[in-house]
Amino acid sequence: MLNYIFTFVLFFSSLFPFAIQASTITDPSVISLQERISNNFTNKYCRAIRGGFSKDEAMRSAIIETENIVAFSLNPQKKWIGKEDLADQISIRVINKCGWDFGLVGKEGIDYFKNYFLEINEKTTPNKKLSG
């Protein structure tokens, strides 16, 4: 009896397969693009800080330069990058790479920098986006 039920379920599921779609957030090409954007921003920001720019000057400069690169990217995956995910990744990378240079370290530094990044990003270029 159990064998008949299993056969029926198997036959029925082959007639009406379940539609399963992969999440775009875990798509390797989206993750790769997000990593390139966050690396680009981090390098520009840390270079500006070490070059004597203030936090605000470094932030605005890195945002504008990175957004220009993203805006001209033909990669269709950029629309799937989440602003919060990108801000998290950028904050972690910046604090780990050059946070000591401007007095931010650890989880508190990451949280502060993320909020600061999102605020300045919105004020600096409200019509452009680093992410989707």
N, C-alpha and C positions, 0 to 999 in steps of 0.2 A: 504494500500500500504506500509506504513512504517513497518507494522508488517511483511510483506513478505521479505522486505529488511533485517530486523533484523534477521529473521529466516535463510535467505540465508547466511548472514555473520557468524552467529553462527555455521551453518552446515559446511561452508567452513573452518572456523578456527579449527573445530574439526578434519577435514581431514588433515590439514597441521598446526600442532601446532608450535608456535614460540619457538625456543630454547633460553632459558635464563639461563645463568650461573652466579653463585654468584662470586663475586670478592674474590680472595684469601686474599687480604689485610684486608678484614673485617671478615675473618673466625675467629671464637672465639679461635680455637686452635692455630692459628698463632699469634693472639694478646696475648694469654696467654704465649706462648713461648717467644715472644719478651719482655714481662714484666719480665719474669724470668731472661732472659739474662741481661736486663738493671738493674734489682735489684742486681743481682750477681756482675756485674761490679761496680755499685755504692758502694756497701758495701765494696768491695775489695779496691777501690780507696780511699774512705774516711777513711777507717781503716789505710791504708798506710800513708796518709797525716797526720793523727793524731798520727801516730807512728813515725813521724819525717822524712819521706821520702821527697825528693824534688818532685815538680810537675812532672818532667820528669821520675824520678824513680817510682813514684806511678802509672803513666800512663802506662809505659811499663810493670810493674808487673801485674797490673789489666788486661791489654789486653792479656798478655800471659796466665795468669791463666784462664780467661774467655774463651779464644779461645780454650784452651785444653778441657774444659768442653763441649763446643759446638761441637768440632771435634769428640768427642766420644759419642755424643748424637745420639741415633737411631731414633730420631723424624724426620720423613720425611718432616715435615712442615718447617724446618729451611731454606729450599731453597726458601721459599716465603717471607722471611723477607727482607725488603728493607734497604739498607745501610743508606740512608738519614733518613728514619723513625726511625731506631734504634739509629742513632747518635742524632737526636732530643730528643728522649726519655731519653737517657743516660744523655745528657747535662742538661736537665731540672731537672732530679733527683739528679745529682751530685751537681748542683748549689743550689738547695733547701736543700739538706742534709748537705753539708759541704763547700759550696762556700765561706762563711765568713772566713773559716780557711786559705784560700790562696788568699783572696782579690777579689773574683768575685761574683757579685750579679746582679740581675735583667736581663732584656732582653739582655743587652750588654754582661753580663757575660755568658749567655747561648750561644749567638752567637759566642763569642770568644772561649768558651770551645768546641763547636761543631767543629769548624774549626781546633782547636788544636787536638782534638780527631781523626778526620779523617786523618790529616797529620801524626801524630805519629803512628796510626794504620797501615797506608800504609807502613811506614818506618820500623816498628818493625817486622811485620810478613807479608810480601807481598804475600806469597803463601797460607796463611790461611785467613779465613774470619769469622767474627762474624755473618755475615748474608749471605743470598743467593747470 
